[in-house]
Amino acid sequence: MEEFFLSTDQISLTVIIPTYNEENNIKRTIFSVKNQKTNLIYEILVCDGGSNDRTVEIAQKYVQVLESPKKGKVPQINYAVKQSNGKILIFLDADTQLPENYFEIIYKKFQKNKNLLACSAPHIYKSDYLISAGTIFISLILILASSLLFGILIFCQLMFYYFIRNKKVFPITKYFSLSQLLVLYYVTRSFFGFIEFSGSNMCVRRDIFKKIGGLKPVPNSKGIDSIFSSALRKYCRYNGGKINMTNTLAVITDPRFISRKRILNRLQQHKNVAKYYEKIANIKNKIQR
């Protein structure tokens, strides 16, 4: 096995990948990190929650693997952070791949803007199936519904993500409309100042992560990104600083959990528990005014 331990004062970035039965995805995700075009020194920590497949066996061949005492994305990430050393923390889902210049773009954003506390990149869905007539129709409806000019900008933004930042992914797939809608969602929220991160990849300064009390537990591990974003927005409101969604790259994630029913349930959940999320965001710490 390779030696995965580095001097703590060398590490600029720590990538934490929480896993549970991800044997089919973990290798691709790890190599999307290891294949970054960068001179930055970073560490990769896979934190497993008790997988009963070959996830740990596969991951141990390439990176350091931690075994969390408690299963769940929140406790696994919080546990791994305590074992990490990077100045910037990147939380990456085990079924998500990074474009090869992700580190350079993200790190430069933090270096150039000392007031930037945290950021994330939109996620788009990968598929091996080509576009259908229904996808074309929905895409056109989205363009018209979001106004012609704004819709075309969103369309061009997706083309930029697919062709320039993720060159190996054929853009026009069955999930193209959904990816288009997601980009519209993130852009709209950012425009009105209610930034919400993509849970597939979240980046934050180590000291800020500690100040907001880490990640907070939520029912059924849903809404982690909402709570994290809410806590960060509150911190910025009372203490200064800012958070943002980058518009110069996107990550590729697996659409295996996507269905109309799941999307509708998530939207309904978001509406019903918005106030609950706001309350949870302040557990363990009072945001200083």
LINFEN-V429865 format. One line per field, one symbol per residue. ss: DSSP state (A for helix, B for strand, O for the rest). A space follows every 10 residues. Layout:
ss: ???
//
This chain:
ss: OOOOOOOAAA OOBBBBBBBO OOOOOAAAAA AAAAOOOOOO OBBBBBBBOO OOOOAAAAAO OOOBBBBOOO OOAAAAAAAA AAOOOOOBBB BBOOOBBOOO OAAAAAAAAA AAOOOBBBBB BBBBBBOOOB OOAAAAAAAA AAAAAOOAAA AAAAAAAAAA AAAAAOOOOO OOBOOAAAAA AAAAAAAAAA AOOOOOOOOO BBBBBAAAAA AOOOOOOOAA AOOAAAAAAA AAAAAAAAAO OBBBBBBBBB BBBBOOOOOA AAAAAAAAAA AAOAAAAAAA OOOOOOOOO
//
